Amino acid sequence: KRVLKKNVNINFDTVLFSGDNVLMYNDLNCIIISLKGVEKFNYTFKGQINSIIPVDGSRTFLFMTNSAIEKVRLN
């Protein structure tokens, strides 16, 4: 059963599901989209993204890059 159909303009290496969100990222770019198709986060990092760790439900994420760990909380 299809849950979401969304066109994106960037090629992503990794796609993850976290709660009601879809996380898509490559070396520098990340987009978080809700399962309803709402874009919640779109950012280009300065350092390479190594991983994204969901924290505290589906609103807070830790972005691990080569140079830093950044915490992002979605509205």
C-alpha positions in Angstrom: 0.0 0.0 0.0 1.4 3.4 -1.0 1.7 5.8 1.9 3.3 8.8 0.3 4.3 10.0 -3.2 6.6 13.0 -3.3 9.0 14.3 -6.1 12.4 15.6 -4.9 15.1 17.3 -6.9 18.1 15.8 -5.2 19.5 12.3 -5.3 19.6 10.8 -1.9 21.8 7.9 -0.7 19.8 7.1 2.4 16.1 7.0 3.2 14.9 6.3 6.7 11.5 6.2 8.4 11.2 7.7 11.9 7.8 7.9 13.4 5.6 9.9 11.0 8.6 11.2 9.0 10.7 10.2 6.1 14.4 11.3 6.4 16.3 11.5 3.1 20.0 12.5 2.9 23.2 12.3 1.0 26.7 13.6 1.8 25.6 17.2 2.5 21.8 17.6 2.0 18.9 16.4 4.2 15.2 16.7 3.8 12.6 15.5 6.4 9.1 15.1 5.1 6.0 14.0 7.0 4.0 11.0 5.8 1.4 13.6 4.8 3.9 15.1 2.3 4.7 18.2 4.3 8.4 19.3 4.1 9.5 19.9 7.7 13.2 20.4 7.2 15.5 21.1 4.2 19.2 21.9 4.8 22.6 21.7 3.3 25.3 21.0 5.9 28.9 22.2 5.8 30.3 18.9 6.7 29.5 15.4 5.4 26.4 13.8 7.1 27.5 10.5 8.6 24.2 9.6 10.3 20.9 11.0 11.6 19.7 9.8 15.0 16.0 10.4 16.0 15.8 11.4 19.7 12.7 12.1 21.9 10.0 10.9 19.5 9.8 12.2 15.9 10.6 15.9 16.5 14.2 15.9 17.6 17.2 14.6 15.6 20.9 14.5 16.0 22.9 15.1 12.8 26.4 13.6 12.9 28.7 15.3 10.5 32.5 15.0 10.0 33.0 18.2 12.0 30.1 18.4 14.5 27.0 16.9 16.1 24.0 19.2 15.6 20.7 18.9 17.4 17.6 19.9 15.4 14.1 20.1 16.9 11.2 20.4 14.5 8.0 22.5 15.2 
